[in-house]
Amino acid sequence: MLAAGFIPLAVFGSVIIGVMLLVFVNHKSHQNPYMLVLQCADAQAEQAALSYLTAETKRCVIKSKAAQAGNIELNVEVRLKSEDTSFVNGLAGDARRIERGARQLQRRLHGLKPWRRTKK
């Protein structure tokens, strides 16, 4: 008796495992993740940016968040719906518009005039 009859089991098991490895190794994922670093002025801008990213990308996951006075930094992993990255330009435009709107609201609430730099 050679190896108690386990030789055929070893041969068939090796063939099955080899076929499974070939199938899974040759499968390539076409979804490359990208890291996006966002700097937001406040929680409102953060929520607006995240909702925009969720709508424009296939997947959006916050990897890290750091908050300091007047600055919130987010590292976000995004998976794109297509190879088009123009949504980042829209995100930058939205951030400027949100900041501008927040400043105008703050001026209206406090009755302040726009700050202008004086020449020295």
Backbone bond lengths (Angstrom), bond angles and torsions (degrees), N, CA, C in turn:
res aa  C-N    CA-C-N  psi(-1)  N-CA   C-N-CA  omega(-1)  CA-C   N-CA-C  phi
1 M - - - 1.447 - - 1.522 108.69 -
2 L 1.269 113.25 124.21 1.451 118.83 -177.65 1.530 109.68 -100.03
3 A 1.295 117.29 108.79 1.469 125.51 175.29 1.524 112.32 58.52
4 A 1.289 116.75 31.15 1.465 123.74 174.23 1.525 113.07 56.83
5 G 1.321 118.65 28.62 1.457 121.77 175.38 1.523 115.01 80.70
6 F 1.315 118.06 15.39 1.468 120.35 -178.36 1.528 113.61 -91.95
7 I 1.322 117.98 -2.68 1.464 120.21 -179.94 1.532 110.89 -64.48
8 P 1.330 121.14 -47.46 1.472 119.10 177.60 1.536 112.26 -61.33
9 L 1.326 116.59 -37.08 1.468 119.61 177.85 1.531 110.71 -63.70
10 A 1.310 117.42 -41.15 1.470 121.13 179.08 1.521 111.25 -65.82
11 V 1.333 117.12 -40.90 1.468 120.65 -179.89 1.528 110.10 -65.74
12 F 1.313 117.44 -50.59 1.472 120.03 -179.33 1.527 111.59 -64.69
13 G 1.310 117.38 -38.88 1.464 120.64 177.94 1.514 111.95 -63.53
14 S 1.331 117.12 -41.12 1.466 121.09 178.53 1.517 111.15 -65.25
15 V 1.321 117.43 -40.16 1.469 120.94 178.73 1.530 110.09 -64.10
16 I 1.304 117.73 -45.67 1.468 121.40 -179.51 1.530 110.65 -63.07
17 I 1.320 117.80 -45.42 1.474 121.05 178.95 1.523 110.29 -64.33
18 G 1.334 118.24 -39.21 1.467 121.49 177.90 1.510 112.42 -62.64
19 V 1.334 117.43 -41.83 1.468 121.16 178.53 1.523 110.15 -65.27
20 M 1.319 117.45 -42.45 1.472 120.45 178.92 1.524 111.06 -62.87
21 L 1.322 117.43 -41.28 1.463 120.40 177.87 1.524 111.51 -62.83
22 L 1.332 117.69 -43.32 1.460 120.79 178.36 1.523 111.82 -60.89
23 V 1.317 116.97 -40.60 1.465 120.32 -179.40 1.522 110.68 -65.31
24 F 1.331 117.82 -46.97 1.461 120.38 -174.77 1.523 113.28 -78.48
25 V 1.321 118.66 -28.98 1.470 120.38 179.46 1.518 110.64 -72.05
26 N 1.321 117.37 -37.03 1.465 120.55 -178.24 1.524 113.06 -79.38
27 H 1.304 118.88 -8.71 1.470 122.59 177.77 1.524 108.03 -80.87
28 K 1.331 116.35 116.92 1.468 120.71 -178.82 1.521 109.53 -108.99
29 S 1.299 115.01 135.06 1.453 120.39 177.01 1.528 108.69 -86.44
30 H 1.307 116.78 131.36 1.463 121.06 -179.12 1.517 112.11 -98.20
31 Q 1.306 116.53 12.25 1.458 120.08 179.84 1.525 108.75 -105.66
32 N 1.312 115.67 94.43 1.457 120.06 178.03 1.520 109.88 -82.80
33 P 1.319 118.19 127.66 1.466 119.09 177.33 1.531 110.42 -78.51
34 Y 1.309 116.15 145.07 1.463 123.11 176.32 1.516 108.62 -121.31
35 M 1.321 116.21 147.62 1.461 121.41 175.98 1.518 108.19 -100.35
36 L 1.319 116.02 130.80 1.450 122.96 179.53 1.522 107.81 -119.60
37 V 1.317 117.43 125.89 1.462 121.95 178.76 1.520 107.81 -103.22
38 L 1.342 116.00 118.66 1.460 122.24 -178.74 1.518 109.95 -110.93
39 Q 1.306 117.18 136.18 1.459 121.91 172.45 1.519 106.84 -117.99
40 C 1.323 115.36 117.90 1.465 121.64 -176.48 1.522 109.73 -116.23
41 A 1.326 115.55 150.31 1.457 120.51 -179.30 1.522 112.40 -79.00
42 D 1.335 117.00 -34.56 1.465 119.94 -177.77 1.530 109.96 -154.03
43 A 1.329 115.64 -178.40 1.463 121.18 -176.95 1.526 111.80 -66.71
44 Q 1.330 117.34 -31.92 1.462 120.54 179.10 1.528 110.39 -64.84
45 A 1.315 116.82 -44.28 1.467 120.60 178.39 1.522 110.66 -65.74
46 E 1.328 116.68 -36.87 1.466 121.04 177.76 1.527 111.13 -61.78
47 Q 1.325 117.04 -47.62 1.462 120.95 -179.64 1.528 111.29 -64.48
48 A 1.332 116.48 -39.91 1.470 119.90 178.83 1.527 110.53 -64.30
49 A 1.327 117.25 -42.13 1.463 121.12 -179.55 1.528 110.81 -66.22
50 L 1.327 117.36 -42.73 1.462 120.19 -179.53 1.527 112.09 -66.98
51 S 1.332 117.49 -38.70 1.464 119.29 177.93 1.529 110.69 -66.85
52 Y 1.334 116.56 -37.02 1.472 120.60 176.96 1.529 110.13 -64.69
53 L 1.331 116.82 -44.72 1.465 120.57 179.28 1.521 111.80 -63.55
54 T 1.316 117.37 -40.83 1.455 121.19 179.38 1.529 110.76 -61.66
55 A 1.325 116.59 -37.56 1.460 120.40 -179.81 1.532 112.13 -74.60
56 E 1.323 117.79 -32.91 1.461 121.46 -172.75 1.525 114.83 -93.61
57 T 1.324 118.57 -14.45 1.460 120.86 -176.92 1.524 110.54 -119.43
58 K 1.326 114.72 164.36 1.463 119.65 178.42 1.514 111.09 -74.29
59 R 1.330 116.23 -39.10 1.460 120.96 -179.12 1.517 108.91 -146.10
60 C 1.312 116.29 139.69 1.465 122.14 -177.63 1.530 107.84 -139.25
61 V 1.345 116.82 116.83 1.459 121.62 -177.18 1.524 108.82 -130.46
62 I 1.338 116.96 127.24 1.460 120.93 176.57 1.521 108.25 -76.32
63 K 1.334 116.41 122.20 1.460 121.23 179.78 1.527 111.44 -93.04
64 S 1.328 117.58 -37.78 1.457 119.92 176.14 1.527 109.50 -155.79
65 K 1.320 114.34 158.21 1.464 120.56 -178.87 1.516 107.86 -143.47
66 A 1.324 115.70 132.11 1.466 121.40 176.61 1.524 107.76 -128.30
67 A 1.318 116.54 131.26 1.460 121.17 -178.39 1.515 109.67 -122.00
68 Q 1.328 115.22 131.64 1.455 123.32 173.23 1.516 106.89 -130.11
69 A 1.300 117.05 174.62 1.462 120.54 -179.68 1.529 109.88 -61.68
70 G 1.326 116.48 115.06 1.455 121.49 176.62 1.522 114.67 77.93
71 N 1.318 118.82 8.77 1.456 120.50 -178.36 1.527 109.79 -149.51
72 I 1.317 116.78 127.58 1.462 122.95 174.83 1.521 106.79 -121.70
73 E 1.335 115.93 125.23 1.461 120.12 179.31 1.525 109.08 -114.21
74 L 1.325 115.27 128.20 1.461 121.89 -179.82 1.518 109.33 -119.43
75 N 1.321 116.41 136.61 1.457 122.09 168.78 1.520 106.12 -106.95
76 V 1.324 115.89 116.69 1.455 121.66 -172.86 1.532 109.27 -121.14
77 E 1.327 115.90 131.14 1.463 120.88 173.88 1.518 107.63 -92.28
78 V 1.325 116.20 123.89 1.459 120.75 179.92 1.522 109.88 -121.34
79 R 1.316 115.22 145.62 1.467 122.06 171.97 1.520 106.25 -117.17
80 L 1.310 115.49 123.93 1.456 121.43 -172.06 1.519 112.04 -78.23
81 K 1.336 115.69 149.55 1.462 120.95 174.14 1.525 109.90 -72.55
82 S 1.333 115.89 -35.76 1.459 122.06 176.93 1.530 106.68 -142.83
83 E 1.302 117.28 -174.43 1.466 120.79 -179.00 1.529 112.50 -80.54
84 D 1.310 117.76 4.39 1.458 122.85 -178.50 1.526 110.20 -82.17
85 T 1.333 116.70 123.82 1.469 121.29 -179.62 1.528 111.89 -108.92
86 S 1.317 117.83 18.85 1.464 120.28 -177.34 1.529 112.49 -69.35
87 F 1.342 117.56 -13.53 1.466 119.28 178.44 1.525 111.29 -63.85
88 V 1.334 117.57 -23.64 1.466 120.94 178.54 1.528 109.63 -66.21
89 N 1.330 117.08 -38.62 1.468 120.27 176.70 1.529 110.63 -62.90
90 G 1.322 116.48 -41.13 1.461 120.39 176.97 1.516 111.43 -64.00
91 L 1.322 116.34 -36.54 1.460 120.87 178.41 1.526 110.46 -65.23
92 A 1.317 117.24 -41.32 1.463 120.66 178.12 1.526 110.48 -65.24
93 G 1.332 118.03 -40.01 1.460 121.47 177.58 1.516 111.66 -65.24
94 D 1.341 117.54 -40.51 1.461 121.18 177.54 1.518 111.11 -63.46
95 A 1.331 116.89 -39.82 1.467 120.33 -179.74 1.523 110.58 -63.13
96 R 1.326 116.41 -43.47 1.471 119.04 179.00 1.527 110.79 -63.99
97 R 1.343 115.94 -41.60 1.457 119.97 -179.51 1.529 110.96 -65.54
98 I 1.328 117.68 -40.49 1.466 121.42 179.16 1.525 110.04 -65.63
99 E 1.339 117.06 -44.17 1.472 119.69 178.86 1.525 110.80 -62.76
100 R 1.331 116.42 -43.33 1.451 120.51 -179.97 1.529 110.35 -62.18
101 G 1.333 116.63 -44.18 1.457 120.60 178.87 1.515 112.27 -64.10
102 A 1.344 116.97 -38.25 1.465 120.52 178.27 1.525 110.50 -66.38
103 R 1.328 117.29 -40.59 1.469 119.80 178.25 1.520 111.34 -65.32
104 Q 1.336 117.38 -42.24 1.462 120.16 178.90 1.526 110.96 -64.37
105 L 1.316 117.62 -40.09 1.453 121.32 177.32 1.521 110.42 -63.56
106 Q 1.324 115.74 -42.07 1.466 119.86 -179.89 1.533 109.93 -63.63
107 R 1.335 117.48 -40.70 1.463 120.51 178.63 1.525 111.27 -64.14
108 R 1.349 116.62 -41.53 1.456 119.94 179.19 1.519 111.25 -64.17
109 L 1.330 116.26 -40.14 1.460 119.50 -178.81 1.522 112.14 -68.06
110 H 1.306 116.63 -37.80 1.462 120.39 -175.77 1.522 113.44 -99.90
111 G 1.317 117.78 -3.52 1.456 120.96 178.82 1.514 112.52 67.41
112 L 1.324 117.46 29.36 1.455 121.12 -178.05 1.517 110.76 -91.47
113 K 1.302 115.20 150.98 1.453 120.39 174.24 1.538 107.88 -91.07
114 P 1.315 117.38 156.27 1.466 118.95 178.16 1.522 111.90 -57.91
115 W 1.302 116.36 139.14 1.455 121.87 179.46 1.509 109.06 -76.16
116 R 1.314 115.22 132.01 1.482 119.73 178.44 1.519 107.89 -127.83
117 R 1.294 113.81 138.76 1.454 120.50 179.52 1.525 109.26 -74.75
118 T 1.305 116.63 133.11 1.454 120.55 178.20 1.508 109.26 -96.25
119 K 1.327 115.06 143.90 1.469 119.88 178.34 1.509 109.90 -80.95
120 K 1.301 115.84 139.36 1.473 120.29 178.18 1.481 111.36 -108.30
